[in-house]
Amino acid sequence: MAITSSAKRAIRTSARKRVFNVRRLDTMRESIKDVKKLVVAKNFTEAEQSLATVYKAIDKAAKRGVIKKNTAARKKSRVVALLRKTQAKVK
């Protein structure tokens, strides 16, 4: 348990920041899941449209330091690769 007043303040601050970080991470994960569901359902036009939402969520998470830059790049790349690969199989 924190003893000094500055340590107590740091705990409060980190708890507040954690709420925002968890929310940002959940938003990112949900948007990725939504695109994957659309791809599995072979609804490619809606998947393409919601790709912008995924990019936005991933970029915001990376910008805020919730995930690292290379992790963001990898996630974006894998989502698009899944979409393109599934589209190619259907055609």
Residue, then its C-alpha position, 0 to 999 in steps of 0.5 A: m500500500a502507498i504511504t506517501s501522498s505522492a504515491k497515493r496520488a500516482i495510484r489515483t492517476s494511474a487508475r483513472k488512466r487505466v479506465f481510458n486505456v481499457r476503453r480504447l483497447d476494447t474499442m479496438r478489439e471490438s472493431i476488429k471482431d466486427v470486420k472479421k465477422l463481416v468477412v466470415a459472412k462474406n459481406f465484403t462491401e460492409a467489411e471494406q467500409s468498416l475498415a476505416t473504423v478499424y484503422k482509426a481505433i488501432d491508430k488511436a490506441a497506438k497514438r495513446g501508447v496502449i499498443k506499440k507502433n509495430t503492433a498497430a501496423r501488424k494488426k492493420s496488416r492482418v485485418v486487410a490480409l484476411l479480407r483480401k485472402t477471403q475475397a480471392k477465395v470467393k472469386 
